[in-house]
C-alpha cells in the first residue's frame, strides 16, 4: 500500500523543468539561449523578455563604446565570432 501512495505522490508533483528545453526558468541557472520558444514551453515568455532586455541593453551600451580603429576591429571580431556561433554552426 505504501508503494501506491508514493507512486501517486510522484504523479502529483509539479516538474519545474520545461518539457521542451529542460530549462528551469531561473536567471543565472538556465540561460534563455536554450529556449525553443515553443507553445509547450514553461518559461518561453520569461526567456523572451530577458532576451529583449539584454538586446536593448546591448544597443545602449554599444553606443557608449568609443569607435576608434582598434576598438572597432575588436568589436568586429566579437561580432563575427558570435554571428558564426548562432547562424553558421547550426
C-alpha positions in Angstrom: 0.0 0.0 0.0 2.9 2.4 0.8 4.3 2.0 -2.7 0.9 3.0 -4.3 0.9 6.2 -2.2 4.5 7.1 -3.2 3.6 6.5 -6.9 0.6 8.8 -6.6 2.7 11.4 -4.9 5.2 11.3 -7.7 2.4 11.8 -10.3 1.1 14.8 -8.5 4.4 16.6 -8.1 5.0 19.5 -10.4 8.1 19.2 -12.6 9.6 22.7 -12.6 11.7 22.0 -15.7 10.5 22.8 -19.1 9.5 19.8 -21.1 10.9 21.3 -24.3 14.3 22.7 -23.4 14.8 21.4 -19.8 15.3 24.9 -18.5 14.3 25.9 -15.0 13.4 29.5 -15.8 15.8 30.9 -13.2 18.1 33.7 -14.4 21.7 32.7 -13.8 21.0 29.0 -13.9 19.5 28.2 -17.3 20.3 30.8 -19.9 17.5 31.9 -22.2 19.6 30.9 -25.2 18.4 27.3 -24.7 14.8 28.3 -25.1 13.0 26.9 -28.2 10.1 29.4 -27.9 7.6 26.6 -28.1 3.9 26.9 -27.3 4.5 23.9 -24.9 7.4 25.6 -23.1 7.1 26.7 -19.5 9.3 29.8 -19.4 9.3 31.0 -23.0 7.8 34.4 -22.3 10.2 34.9 -19.4 13.2 34.0 -21.5 11.9 36.2 -24.4 11.5 39.1 -22.1 15.1 38.6 -20.8 16.5 38.4 -24.3 14.6 41.6 -25.3 16.0 43.4 -22.2 19.6 42.2 -22.9 19.2 43.3 -26.6 18.1 46.8 -25.5 21.0 47.0 -23.0 23.5 45.8 -25.7 22.4 48.6 -28.1 22.5 51.2 -25.3 26.0 50.2 -24.1 27.3 49.7 -27.6 26.6 53.4 -28.3 28.9 54.3 -25.3 31.9 52.5 -26.7 34.5 54.7 -28.4 34.8 53.7 -32.1 38.5 54.1 -32.7 40.1 51.8 -35.2 41.5 49.3 -32.7 38.3 49.1 -30.7 36.2 48.7 -33.9 38.4 45.9 -35.0 37.9 44.1 -31.7 34.2 44.7 -31.9 34.1 43.3 -35.4 35.9 40.1 -34.3 33.5 39.6 -31.4 30.5 40.2 -33.7 31.8 37.7 -36.3 32.5 35.1 -33.6 29.0 35.3 -32.2 27.4 35.6 -35.6 29.1 32.4 -36.6 28.2 30.7 -33.4 24.5 31.4 -33.8 24.0 31.4 -37.6 26.8 29.3 -39.2 27.3 26.4 -36.8 23.7 25.2 -36.9 
